[in-house]
Each structure stands twice: as structure tokens, then as C-alpha cells.
């Protein structure tokens, strides 16, 4: 997790001071030192406080992606970079600092939704890109900081270009909004207990949320043309019924019976043909493929 810091932003110390250490060396060494100093000066000039990040900004963290941050290096998106700001929101639902875990829990829930608005088709993202965020610390909260900046960050290496897609067709947007809402409902309502026996109400609440999201998705798909889309809609209609059965289960055994086919029914692999028909990305992200393969 990346956290906002209450500390003052970095100053604009000129990197040209590196030249003072050159001394009596050859022309090649001097040239290398000048190039290094120029690169350092550019990096310093591009520094911006994490408190002033805007949606769409492409940047490089100063150090590791996780931990407290004061400033980052803002770069043109056409240049190689490690991260891009894809959403932001203010924590207004609590009055007192909820603790590091509490802040993280809020960001874990809301940042994927904000990221989905910025880049709706997560399947089209470069491999290794994940949601990170900058959040208030206890110290910055005391100064009035409530802002969370959500980012897509390459966990290793860099990306080139903005992650924001070009304009989508109405049917693509309808499909992605509905599909994303289904998986958001699944993961955002994950019960804390590992077994249904330990938290049947929690698992039933999750099933109810997924069933509702599927119903909304099915309504949206009514207006989307295509043979494969029609097949997917029919299959998801049956799946929605299983999620509803799980939501109404009288006991753990009844829940398990419904849940098995309900969970299998939203396997992302079953959406590939419809995605292809709609001109969307068709490679299931590795982390999602792993979940349904297990």
C-alpha cells in the first residue's frame, strides 16, 4: 500500500551540483556527468507532491511503489512510466481516522470501482498492472487530508502510453459496465470468515449482491445484438437463478449446492466468445483465470 505523507514536498535543489564532483577527469567522463546532471535536473523539475495528483497523470514513484510517499515524478504518458492516476475520492464517511487498516479497507473497496470507470476493460490492461493507491496517514488526516488517489501501477517494469482507452461503442460500454458490476459485487462483498458454516448470513449477502448485479447485467444485454451475446445472456440467466437460490439458502448444505453452479456460471472464460463478437479483449487476466481454475 502506498500512503500519503504529512511531510513537506521535495524542494527544487538543482542536480547540476553533481558537476562539482567531476574534478580533473577526461572529456568523456565530463560528458557523462553533464548528461547525468541534466537527467537529474529534469527529474527534479518534474517532481510534484502526492497531494496534487490529478486523474490521468502518468508518473514514476520515487523509490518503491509501496510505503509512504511525499512526491512523485510526473512524466508525459508517451514516455515509459510505472504508474498512472486513474481515480480519486474523498473519505467522508467517517469523522475520525479509521486507522491504517481502515483506510486501506476503504481504498480496497472503492479504488477498483474508480479504476473501472477510467479503463473499463481490465482484460485490455498490460500484464502486471495492478491497483495501488495513495491514502491519508494519521498525521496528514489531522491536517484535514481525506483524499485517496487510485492508480494503476506496473508491479515490475514500465508501460508506455495512457491506459485510458479510446471511445467505446455503446454496446461495448453496456457489456463492460454490467460485467464489471458482477465481479465487483462478488469481491466487494467477500465474507471475512473462510467457511459458509462460520458465516452463512455473510455468504448469503454476497450471493444476494451478485444476483442483483447479474439481473442488472441481463437487462442491459437485452439491447445488445449478437449470437454469442444471446447465448451468454441465456447462460447468465440460469446462473442468476443459482445465485438467488444461494441467497435464499436455509442452511449451509443448501448454500453449497447452489453456490457450486453459481460460481462456475460466472467463470470469465464463458464470456470470451461474446467479448470477441463485441470487439473487446479476449485474454482472461492471469489472476482471474487462476481463481476459476482452482
N, C-alpha and C positions, 0 to 999 in steps of 0.2 A: 504494500500500500504506500502511496505517496501522500505526504501530508503537507499542508501549508505551514509556513513558519511565521512566527511573530517577529522575526529578526528583520533588520533594515535591508533593503535591496543592495546588491553589489554596486560599488562605485565605479566610475569610469576611468580607472587607472590605465594609462596608455601602455600598451605592450611594447612600444618602441624602446622602453628602458632595457629590453633584452639586449639591445645593441651595446650597452655599456660593458657587457661581459665578454665582448668579442676579443678585444685586446689586439695583440700583434699576431694575426693569423693570415692565412692565404686568402686570395680573392674568392676562391670557391667557397671557403668557409664563411666569408663575409656575406656572399650572395645568399647562402643557405640561411644565415642568421637573419638577413633582411627579409627573406621570404617568410621565415617563421614569425618574425615580428609583425609583418603585415597580416598574416593569418590570425595572430593573436589579437591585433588591433581590431580586425573585423569581428572576431568573436566577442570582444568586449563591447563593441558598438551595437551588437545585436542583442545584448542582454536585456531582459525585461522581467520585472517582478512577477511572480506567480499569481499575485493578486490582481494583475491586469490582463490576464489571458482572455482572448476572445474566441468564440466558436469559429473554427476554420483555420486558426493559427497552426502552422507546422513548426516544430521545434525539436531541439536536442536537449535532453536533461544535462545538467552539469554534474556528471557523476552517474551513479546507478539510478535506475528508474524508481526504485523503492527507497523510502526514507524521507526525512524532512528536506524540503527544498525552499530556497529563497528566490532564486531566479533561474531562468532557462534561456537558451539561445534560440531566438526566433529566426527562422530561415525561410526563404521563398520555397513554396511547395514543390517547385520544379527541381530543387536541389535534393540530394539524398538526406533523409532525416529519420529520426527514430519514432516520432510521435506527432499526433495531430489532435487538437481540441475538437471534440465532436458534440459537446453539450454542456450545459451549466444549469444550476438551480440553486436556490437558497433554502437552507434548513430552517423552516419557520414553524414546524410542527411541535417543537419543544422549546421551552424557555430557558432551561439550564443546560449546561454542557453534558451531553449524554455519555461521556467517556469515549475513549478511542474505539472500543468495540462497538459502541452505539452509533457513532458517526460512520464507521465502516459499514455497519449493517444497513444504514440508510442509503449510503452510496452504492452498496452491492445491489440493492433493490432498484434504485432509480436510474443509475448510470446506464445499464444495458438498454433501458427504455429510451433514454435520451440519445444514445448511440444509434439505436434503431431508427430514430427519426432522421438522423444525419445520413446514414448509409443503410437503407432498409434491407438490402440483400446481403446478409452476413456471409453467404456462400461465396460471394464475389470478392471478399477481402483477401489480401495476400496471406499466405501461410505464416503462422506465428504471430499474428496481430491479435492482441487481447485488450480488454477493457481495463484501464487503470484510472486513477482519479487523484486530484488534489483536494484535501479536505481541511477544515479548520483544526488547529491544535487547541489544547486547553488554554494556552496563553493568548493565541490570536482571537479565540472566542470571547475572551474577557475584553478585547478592544472593539468588539462588535462584528467580527468576521463570522459570516454564516454561509459563505459561498462555497459551492463544490464545482470544480471543473472536471468534466468527464473526458477521457482521452482514449484513443486507440493507439496503443504503443506496441512497436515491434519488439518482441522479447529478446531477439538477437538479430544483429544486422540492421539494415535500414530499408526504407521504401522511397520511391520517387514518385511525385505527383500527389494530388489530393485524393483522399479516399471517398470524397463526395461524388456520387455517380452523376452522369448526365441525366437529362429529363427522362422520366419513366412514362410508359404508356398507362392509361387509366386502368386497364385490366391487370397490368403488372403490379401497380400500386395496390389495387384491391386484393390481389392474391397475397402479396407480401405482408400487408397490414394484418390480414386475417391469420395467416400462418404464424407470423411473429407473435401475435397475441396468444395463440395457443401455447407456444413453448414458454412465453413469459409467464403465463398462468401456472404452468407446470412447475417451473423452477422458483418463481417468486413465492409460491405457497408451500414449499417443501417443509414438511413437519420436522421438528427438532429431534424427535425420537426415531430410532432406526427401524423399529418394527411396528406393524399395524396394531399388534396386541397392546403395545405400550401407549398408543395414542390414536385410537380409532377415530375420535372426533376430528383430529388434525388431518388425518388422511382423507376422511370424508369431505372435509372442507376443501382440500386440494382438488379432489375429484369434481366437486361442485363447480369450482372455478374453471377447471379445464372444460367441463361440459358446457358451461356458459360461453366460453371463448369459442368452442367448436360450433355452437349454434350460430353465433355471430358470423363466423367464418363461412359457414354453409349458406347463410343468407346472402353474403357478398358474392359467393361463387355462382349464384343463380344467374347473374347478369354477365358472367364470363363465358365466352364461347369456346368450343374446342372439344374434340372427342375425349382426349386424355383428361381434361379438366372435369368433364362429366363423369368419367369413371372414378376419378378421385373423390368427387363430391358424393357419389353413391357409397363409396367405401367409408368415407368420413361420417356419413350419416349413421351407418351401423356402429361405428366407433363411438360416436357421441352417445348412443344409447347405452353402451357398456360403461362409459364414464358416469352416466346418470345412475345406472344400477349400483356402481361403486359408491356414489354419493349417498344413496339410499340404503346401503347395506345394513342389515340388522346386527351383524356380528362380523368378526374378523374373517371367518371362513367365507362368508358370502362376499365380503370385500375382495378377498384374494381371487375368487372365481371370476368376478367381473373385471378386476384390475389387469389380469394377465392379458386378456384380449384387448382391453382398452389401451394399455401401454404399447402393445405391439402394433395397434392400429394407427398410432401417430409416428411410427418409425419414419424418419426423414427419407429413407430410401424409396418409400412408396410414393413420394411426391416428385421424383426425378422426371418421369415421363411428362407430367403436367408442366413442370418447370421448363422442360425443353420445348414444349409446344408454345409456351408463352415467351420464349426467348430469354429466359433467366439462367443464371449459373446452375450447373447440374452436378457439380462435385460436392458430395457431402463433406463438410468440415470434419477433420480427423477426430476432434473431441466428441462430436455428436455421433459419428459412426461407432466410436468406441463404446459409448453408453448403450446403444441398442444392440451391439454385438455381444455384450456381456450377459 
